[in-house]
Amino acid sequence: MDAVDVWLTIAVVQAAFGLWLVGTALLIWGERRVVAKMQTRVGPNRLGPLGVAQPLADGIKMFFKEDVTPRTADKPVYFLAPAVGALAALLMFAVVPFGGTIEVAGREVALQVWDPEIGLLWVFAMSSLGVYGIVLAGWSSGSKYPLLGGVRSSAQMISYELGMSLSFAAVFVYVGSLRVSDIVAAQQGAFATLGPLTIPAWNIIPMLPAFVIFFVTAVAETQRPPFDLPEGEGELVGGFNTEYTGAKFAMIMLGEFMNVFTFSAVMVTLFFGGPSGPAFGPGWLQAVLPTVWFVFKVAGFLFVFVWLRGTLPRFRYDRLMDLGWRVLLPVGLLWVMASGVIVVIQQTVERALLLRLAAVAVGVAIVLAVIAPTVIAALRRDGDAGGDDAGSPPEGLSEDDAAADTDRARAGR
């Protein structure tokens, strides 16, 4: 590796870090604007066009506010905890390819900071480290409400990391590699061609259950509504960040938004082809388009995160745990086994026959989904009718006479 390679590596790292920071800032602004529109409010509209500079003003305000430290806090951990979440999100984003391959100074440069063979395991490990920042923040504050928020967070993370790991396992079984670049390369080309319509070979089609599991667990891992139990204002004042002020509170808030951006990028990479998309135009445009497609896909998921916050109420804690342990975990286990069966079938059955079998299975599932509610409703009506007949008085006897006979029978007993 010579000096040119070193400078190219530094440039790629800076580009990834800049995209990550700009995406986080736009998420903060976009969330306030979108939620305001959903609630018939205006939102930030003073600083910059449409208030786009409002996150910068908020950051400046927080960093210059008075910084209060509780007397009973464990100061080293108290100061270190806010940076853990942001650092884990940054390290997770390091293995995400945010563009294609470009040629610079006669060298092929991949727009990806790091591409290890254990890419998926690295993502899972860094997502697991994020909980430490929240737990340590709650414990080191020396207050009961932050401690309760930290305990809630640890229980929630453990519950949903199992489902997330199973969704990763399903993708690994289907693709056959843990390397993130291999997962993106496996999604190139077309899954099927229906006349003029070409369906891309993204993992969202064959791995739809794994995507649903990963999306739900990602919302829970980022502790966004409706899974924001560690910050429950109604019962925990503010949760694990209650005792934080000023710059440290700003770091905690930034860490949450950075996690949302990173998990959105991981979802795009695993299930939506990463930076893949139509390429056209001159050479420089074809080099830029993969990053453009990546940004658009990530922006779509960021909007969904904001949409959930503006529409769904917070889960009850027991239902949150039931969803993680009784629904996502067994479904994830079943889908990992089903993924293995799918891979074996793909290796032994012709593609045309496989597509026909899949179409038949989808048709049967749709028919069952349509017929089942009708059959259940008919059975319930029959049961209600039987119950009414059993409780009605004999023919020719009024309800008052039947009640009188019942009273006389009881008096005789």
N, C-alpha and C positions, 0 to 999 in steps of 0.2 A: 504494500500500500504506500503510494507516494503522497506528496503534498496535495495534489489535485483531488485524490480520493478523500483525503481528510476534509478538505474544504467542501466537497460535494456532500459528504456525510453531515457536516455541520449545517449546510444549507437545507438539507432534507429535514433535519431535526427542527430547525427554526421555522420552516414552513408548516410542519405538523403542529408545533406549539402555537404558532400564530393562528392557524385555522381553528384549533381547539379553543383558544381564548376568545377569538372573534365570535365563534359559534355560541359560546357560553354567554357572552354579552348580548348577542341578538336574542337568545332564548329568554333572558331576563326581561328585555324590552318587549319581546313578542308576547310573552305570557301576560304581562300587564295590559297590553293593548287588546289581546283576544278576550281575556276574561272580562275586561271593561265592556267590550262590545256585546258579550253574552249577557251581561247584567244591565244593559242599556245605560252605560256610563261612557265617559270620554276617554279616560286613561291619560297617560303622559302625553302632552302635546305642546310643551313650551320650549324645551331645549333641543334644538336641532329639528330637522324635518320630521314631523309626526312624533316628536319627543324621543328620537332615536338616541340622543346623547344623555337621556335620563339615567341609565345605569352608571355612566361615568360620574355624574353628579352625586349619585347615591354612594358610590364607592369613596369619593373624596370626603363626603360628609362623615361616613362611618370611620374612616381612618383618622379623622381629626377630632372625633368625639372623645369625651373623657373615658378613660379606660379604668374600670373598677374591678378590683380583684377581691373576692371574698376572703375574710380573715381565716376561715377554716379550710381553704383550698390547699390541695397538694400542688404547689406552684409549678415545679418542673413539668409534671404531667398536664396540669391545667393549661400551660402555655403551648405545649407540644400537640395536644389532641386536635385542635382545629385544622392543623396542616395535614393530618394523616389521611383524611378522606380525599382531599384534593390531590395529594401525591399518589394515592392508589389509583384514582381515575386517570391521571396522566400516564402512569406506567402501563395501565391497561390499554390506553390509546396507542401506545408505542408499537404494537404489533398489528394495528389496523391499517391496511392499504387504503390511502385516500386519493389515489390516482393511478394512472397506468405507468408505463415505462417510457422515459424520454431519453434522448441522446444529447449529451453535453460533453464537449471536448473529446469526441470520439469514444465516449464511454456510455454504456447503458445504465441509466439510473432509475431504480424503482422508487416510486413515491411511497415508501414505507420505511419507518425508522428501523425496525428490527423484525426479522422473519425467522424465528427459531423453529426447530422441529416440534417443539411442545407448545405451539401457539395457543391452542385451546386451553391447555392446562394453565398456561400463564394468565390468560384472561380470567379463568375461574379462581386462581390463587389471588389475583389482585382484587377481584370483586369481594373475596372473603376478607381481605385485609381492611376494607372500608369500614366494617363494623367496629373495628378497634377504636377508630377515632370517636365514634359516638359513645361507645361504652366508657372509654377513658374520660371523655368530656363529662359524662353524667356522674361518674364515680369521683373524679378529682374535684368537683365543685364543692363538695362538703355539704350538700343540701339534699333533702329527701325527694323532692320532685324531679330534679335531674337524674338522681339515682334510679328512680322508678322508670323514667324514660329510657335510660341506658339498659336496664334489665328487659324492658319490653323489646327494645331494638335487638338485643342479642337473641331472644327467643324467636323473634320474627325472622331474623336473618338465617338462623339455623333451620327453621322450618322450610323456608323457601329456597335455600341453597341446594337442598336435596333435589327438588324438582328441576332447578336450573342445571345441575350436573347431569341429570338424566336427559335433558334436551341436548346438551353438548354431546353426550354419549351416542344419542341417536344420529346426530350429524356425522360424528366420527365413524360410526358403523356404516353409514350410507356412502360417505365419500372415501373412507379408507385411509385418512391422513389427519394428523393433528396440526399440520402446518397451515397457517391461515392463507398463504398464497395458493396452496393446492386446493383449498376449499373454494376460493374465488375462481380458479382456473376450471374447476369441475362444473361451474355454473355458466360457462361460455357456450355459445351455440344455441340451438333451438330444441325445446322439449318435444314439440309437435308442430306440424304445419296444417292448418285448416284453411285451404284455399289461399286467399291473399293474407290471411292472418297467421302470424308466426308467434307461437307461445315460447317465451324464453325458458331456458333450462335452469331456472332458479330453484333453489331448494324449497321455496315456499309451497310449491305444488306437491312434490312427493312427501315433504316433511311438514305438512300443515299442522298436525297435532303437536309436533315438537316446537313449532313456532308459537302456537298459542300458549304452551306451557312456559316457554322462554319469555314471552311478552308479559304474562301475568307475574312471573317471578321477578322480571326486571323492574316492574312498577313497584313491587314490594321491596326489592333490594334498594332502590333509590328512595324509598319511604315517601313516595308521592301519594296524594289522594287517589283512591280511597284507602290506601294502606299507611296513612301517616299517623299511626297509633303512638309512636314514640314522642310526637310533638302535640299530643291531644290537648288543645288549649282548654277545653271544657273541664278536664279533670286533672291535668298536670301543669297548668298555667302556661307552660311553653315547652315542657319536656326537658330533654338533655341540655338544651342551650339556654335555660332560664337565667343562669348566673353569668352569662357572657355578654359583654358590651363592646362597643367600638370596633377596632380592627379585628379582634378575635371572632366576634359575631359575624363580621363580614366574611371572614375565611370559612366559617361554617356554612353560611348561606351560599357562597361561591362553590364550596365542595358539593353541595346538593345539586346545583345546576350543572356542574361539570360532570357529575355522575350520570345525569340524565342525557347529556350530549354523548358521553362515551358509550353508554348502553345502547343508545339509538344507532351509533356507528357500528357497534358489534352486531346488532340485529340486521342492519343492512348488509354487512359482510357475510354473515352466516346464511341468510335466507333470501336476499334480494340481489345477489350477484356482485355486491360491493360496488366498485366504480365502473362496472361494465355497462355498456349502453351503445346505441347507434353511433357509428363513427362516419363522418362525412367532412367534406371541405378540404382545404389545404393541410399541409403537414403540421403547422403550428396549432391549427384548430383541433386536429385529431389528437394532439398531445394534451390539449387543455380539456377536451370534452369529458374524459373519464372523471376528472375532479368535479366538473359541473354536475354530472349525473349523480355522483356520490353526495354532493351537497344537497341536491334536490331530494334525494331519497331520505337523507337524515332529517331534512326540514319537515318532511311529511310525518315522520315519527315524533318529532318535537311538537308538532301541532296536536297529535293524538294525546301526548302527555298533558298538554295544556287543556285540551278538550275534556279529558277525564277529570281534571281538577275543577272545571267549571260546571260539571253536570252531575257527578256522583257524590253521595254523602259518605262519610267515614264509616268503615266497617265496624261492627261490634267485635270485640276481641275474640270471643269464642268462635265466631264465624270465620274470622281470619285464620285461626289455627285449624279449624276443620277443613277449610279450603286447601291449606298447605299439606296436611297429613292425610286426609281422607279422600281427596280428589286428585290433586296434582301428583302426589307420590305414586299411587297405584296406576294412574293413567300413564305416567312417565315410564314406569317399569314395563307395562304392557306394550308401549310403543317402541321401546328399545328392542324387545323381543320381536315385535312385528317388523322393525327395520331390518333385523337380521334375515327374517324370512323374505322380505322384499329383495334384498341383495342377492340371496340365493336364487330366487325366481328369475331375477334379471339375468343372471349368469347362465340359466338353463332353459329359459323360455324365450321364444322370438318376441321382438318388440311389438309387432303388430298384434299378435295374440294377447300380449300383456296389456296393451291399451284397450283392446276389446273387453277383456276381463275386468279391467278397472272401470270402464264405462258401465258394464252390467252391475258391478258392485255399487257404484254411485246411484244408478237408477233404482236398485232395490232399496237402498238406504232412504232415498227421497220418497218412494212409495210408502215405506214403513212409517216415515215421519209424518206423512199426510194421513195415513189410515189410523195410526195408533190413537191420536186424540179422539177421533170419532168413535172408535170401539170402546175406549175408556169411558167416554161420556154416556154411551148407550148402556154399558154395564152399570154405571152409577144410577141412571134413570130407572133401570129394572130393579136395582136394590132399593131405591127410595119407594118405588111403587109397592114392592113386597112388604116393606116396613109399614107403609100406610095401611095396607090391607090387614096386616096382622094386628094393628092397633085399633081398627075400626069396630064399632059395635055390631052384633049380629043383625041380620036383615029383619026388618019389621020392628026393631027396638030402637027408640030414640036415645040420644046421648044422655039426657037427664034420667031416663029410666035405667040405663046401664049404670050410671053413677050411683043411683039409689040401690040397685042390686049389689053393687060392690060394697057400699056402706053397710048393708044388712049382713052381707057375708062376713065382713070384718067384725061386726058386733057379735055375730054368732060365735066366732072364734074366741 
